[in-house]
């Protein structure tokens, strides 16, 4: 092959390489243009979606199911004689959860009943005693009248004896009355004087006895005045003691305060439990709520009462719950921690904080698709709604 042919082949190869580079460059520019157009269209679509829809709502997947758990604690101490439930069991309000030994409570009821009967009897005795004391006052009044009559008789006898002694004293000077008669008259006068003094003392004694009887009647009447057997303080105290004993007896049977699912059962047959000791929890399934933790910047337009939609990982996006914002937490999780973060340090780094927002759900939807405590959810709040 001569030099001309070689040069021609080289020129042809260079031309083909240039053409190939040109085609590749054109193809690259075409794809870059298409990619730019796709990005531009996507950006326009996102901008349009955000302007028309996205800016009207806020959402988060940092949301979990919460509930007001009922903690079951005995109100009286005792030994467990029966446990009727187990973990994961569904119970209704009023169902029996466990029973404690009622023997001590039954004895307390019997003692309280005896105390009540004794209090009633004592009140009736006090009422009857008032009548007896009133009769004593009447008797003492009659005794005073009798004493006064005796005093009047003694006074008459004294005056008669005084007249006789004075007459005989005058006659004794003339010798018409013997000394023996005069002495006898004087003795009669002294005896009448003593009888009069005794009658006067009897009146004083009778009056004193009447005053004492009146005092006893007043003291006894004060205990029963304005009261009946049902309203007597001692009877009412005994009745309250009986009611307390009956209440303690009823509390030996522990019932479910709400409907829900038994969790964390911590009691066994034969165990002795104390008052206030946690034995199990009940988690409601139809009264749950959602605690959604939104970033602080997301909460600018969130207000209580705004509508919200919730989806749970348990059911997926096919089940949508509807609810409303019940309230916004008073502090971030970091501020409410047992050991709050200390930001006054030299190596501080800003961390976006979150506030809990409580979402109340539609009870009918919860009844159709029950949720469990702690499940993960996704929440979207329509900040244009009211």
VEXTI-101799 format. One record per residue (C-alpha): x, y, z; residue in one letter. Coordinates in steps of 0.05 Angstrom, whole numbers, plus 5000, padded with zeros to 4 digits. Example, Ala and Ser with C-alpha at 12.3 -4.5 7.8 and 13.67 -1.06 7.14 Angstrom:
# VEXTI-101799
524649105156a;527349795143s;
//
This chain:
# VEXTI-101799
500050005000x;502750674980x;503051305022x;496951614988x;492551025007x;494951055078x;493551795083x;486651695054x;485151145105x;487451575162x;483152155139x;477151695134x;478251425204x;478952115232x;472652335197x;468851735226x;471451875296x;469452605291x;462552405266x;461951905324x;463952445374x;459052915344x;453452405349x;455252245421x;455552985439x;448853095406x;445852495443x;448752745509x;445853435498x;439153125480x;438852705544x;441253285586x;435953715555x;430653185568x;433153095640x;432953845651x;425853865623x;423853285668x;426853625729x;423554275710x;416753945700x;417453565765x;419354215800x;413354565769x;408853995789x;411553995860x;410854755863x;403754715838x;402154145888x;405254525946x;401755175927x;394954835917x;395254265967x;401854166005x;402054836041x;394954696067x;397054106110x;402553846154x;404253116165x;408752676206x;410151936215x;412752056286x;405951896315x;403651346361x;397251086392x;396051286464x;390551146515x;388451286587x;390550636619x;386550396679x;391250136733x;387849626778x;389749686851x;386049366910x;382849846959x;383449347015x;388948847034x;387848107032x;389647427003x;387647286931x;382746696928x;380846756855x;383647076791x;378747066734x;382747406678x;389347346642x;393647776597x;390647956528x;383647786553x;378148266532x;373648496590x;367548926596x;366349456649x;363849116712x;367048436698x;370148086758x;377748106755x;379647776821x;377047636890x;380347716958x;378947317021x;372747657052x;373147327122x;376047927158x;371148397124x;365247947144x;367647957217x;368148717214x;360948757188x;358548317246x;362148757297x;359449387265x;352349107267x;353148947341x;355749657354x;349849947317x;344849527357x;348249747422x;347950487401x;340450417385x;339150087452x;343050617489x;338951167455x;332450827474x;334950757545x;336551497547x;329551677523x;326451217575x;331151517628x;328452207611x;321451977629x;323951677694x;327752307712x;321552727696x;317552297743x;322952397796x;322353147789x;314853087799x;316052647859x;320953137888x;315853697880x;310653287917x;315753147972x;316853897979x;309453997987x;309253458040x;315153758076x;311854428076x;305554118105x;309753788159x;312954458172x;306154778179x;303954238228x;310454308266x;309555058267x;302554968296x;305154478348x;310854948365x;306155538374x;301355118417x;307154868460x;309755578467x;302955818490x;302255238540x;309255348567x;307956098575x;301355988611x;304355478659x;310155938670x;305456488693x;301256008736x;307355698768x;308756358805x;302056318840x;302955578857x;297055368812x;301654928769x;306454448797x;313754448778x;312953788744x;307554058697x;311954658681x;317854208665x;313353778621x;310954398583x;317954638572x;319953948545x;314053968498x;316154648474x;323354418461x;320753808425x;316054238382x;321854708366x;326154118344x;320453848302x;319654518269x;327054568254x;326853858226x;320854028182x;324554648156x;330654228141x;326253718106x;323654268059x;330854478043x;332753748030x;326653637986x;328154267946x;335454057938x;333153367913x;328553697863x;334254147837x;338653527830x;333153147793x;332053737746x;339553757731x;339753017716x;333653097672x;336753687634x;343353307624x;339652697599x;335053097555x;341053457524x;343452787498x;336952637462x;334053337449x;332453447375x;334552747357x;331052117337x;333751417339x;335951497266x;339252177276x;342652047343x;350252197335x;352351537367x;347451147322x;349851527260x;357151377278x;355550647286x;351750657220x;357650977185x;362250437214x;357549897188x;357350217119x;364950257118x;365349517136x;360349337082x;364249757031x;370749387050x;366948737040x;364648946971x;371749166954x;374248456963x;371248336894x;375248746845x;371648926780x;373749246715x;372449996715x;372650046639x;372349586579x;378949396548x;384548886545x;388248606605x;395648756605x;401348666654x;397648206702x;402148156764x;397947766813x;397447016827x;392646576865x;394346566940x;398447206937x;397247706992x;396348396963x;396649056999x;392249666991x;394450066930x;398949516901x;398449496824x;395948816802x;394248926728x;392549446675x;386649516628x;387949846561x;381750116526x;381149986452x;375450446434x;377851056473x;384851136445x;388051766416x;394151946375x;400152326400x;403452616338x;410252946347x;410753516297x;416853936284x;416354626314x;416154976247x;410254536225x;405854806281x;405355526258x;398355436231x;395954846274x;390155006320x;385554576364x;379454336326x;382854266259x;381153616221x;386253066215x;386952406180x;390751816208x;393251166178x;396050606221x;401550136200x;397249576228x;391949656173x;395850046120x;393250606076x;386750236062x;383950446130x;383751186143x;381551466210x;378552156216x;379352596276x;380953296301x;386453646339x;384753616413x;390554026437x;397954176432x;402953976485x;405554486535x;412854296525x;417553906481x;419753206498x;426753456515x;424153966564x;419653446598x;425152926604x;427352696673x;434252986658x;433053586612x;438353756560x;443354276582x;444554736523x;449055236558x;455454906534x;460755096484x;459454506437x;451954646429x;448654406365x;441654626348x;436754046344x;429854136315x;424854036371x;418153686367x;411653826404x;406353296416x;399553436384x;393753016409x;388852756357x;382052496378x;379151966331x;372151796310x;369451266359x;365550916305x;371750826262x;375550576323x;370150066338x;370549816266x;378249786267x;380849766339x;387850016353x;392849806406x;397050226451x;403750446422x;402350276349x;405750706295x;401451166253x;401951726203x;398152366215x;396152936168x;392853566193x;388954026147x;391154706171x;385755056129x;380154696167x;376754946230x;
//
